[in-house]
Amino acid sequence: MATIVGVLLVVLILVGVPLKYLTAEGSDPQQLGEWITSYLGVAHGWLYMIFLVTAFLLARRERWDPTFTVVTLVCGTVPLLSFWAEHRATARVRREADAPRPAPARG
């Protein structure tokens, strides 16, 4: 999810916004920028909300500390950082999945 949100944010910020605001009004590139910021912007917004909920639920299930959780959630708002946050979170989940779990108490 973070990868999809990150790609949309990069396209939106690094392609759509410059085309919309730095090209001649009414030109084809400006209209493409308008389309990107309108449609991909909305898609990014909805997918980011899904990302927030999904990441929050994962954080609760994996019992992440609040700092790790907040950093992971906020990284989705900064272009390119969502890729790092996903890598970091995935590595943590894999590392914790491989860790030995305490044996259940007999009683």
N, C-alpha and C positions, 0 to 999 in steps of 0.2 A: 504494500500500500504506500509506503514511504517513497518507493521508487517512482510510482505513478504520479504521486503528488509532486515529487521533486522535478520530474521531467516536465510536467505541465507548468510548474512555476518558472522553470528556466526558459521555456518557450515563451511564456507570457511576458516575463521581465526582460529577457535578452533579445527577443525577436518582436513580439507584438507591440510593446510600448514604444520602442524606438521607431518602428514603422509608422505607428499611429501619429506620433508627435514630431518626428524629425523629417518627414517627407512632405511633399507638396500636397496641400488640401485637395481632395478629390481624385488624386492619382491612384493607379492600381495598387502600388505598395501601401499607400495610406489606407485604402479600403481593406486590404488584407490585414493590416495592423488593427483596424477597427473590428474586423471579424474575430481575429485572435483574441483581442482583449475582451470582447463581448462574450463570445461563446466559451472559449477556453478558460476565461476568468471565472465564469459561472461554474463550469465543470470542476475547476480547481477548488473553488469554495466549497462545493458539496462534498467532493472527495476528501478535502482537508478535514471537514467535520467528521466524516466516517473514519478517517485516520485517527483523529483525536479520541473518538470513542473506542476504537479497536485497541489503540496503544494504551489507553487508560485501563481497559479490561485486562490486557496482557500484564500490565504493571501490577494490578491487584492479584492476579492469579500467581504471578511469579514472586510476589512480595518485594517488589523493588522499593528502594528507599525514595522518599519524596524528591530529593534533589535529582537523582537519576531520571525519575519519571518526568519532572518538569523540563529538564534539559532535552529529553527525547521529544516531548510534545512541542516545545518552542522551536526546535530545529526545523520543523516543517514549514516555518514562516520565512526562513532565510534561504535564498537560492543556493543550491549545492550542499548545504549542511544536512539536508534530510538524508542524503546518501550516506554521510558519515554516521548519522544517528542510527540509521537502519543497520549498518554494519556493526556498530557498537552494541546495539540491542540484540541482534542476532547472535553475535559472539558470546554475549553474556548468557542468553538462554541456552545455547549449546553447551557452554562450559558448565552451567548449573545442572543441565540434564545429564552430563557425563559424570558429575560428582557423586560419590557414594552417598546413599541415603541411610539415615539411622534405621536400624532394625526396629520393627514395632515391639512395644513392650508386651511381655507375656503376663497374663494375669488371670 
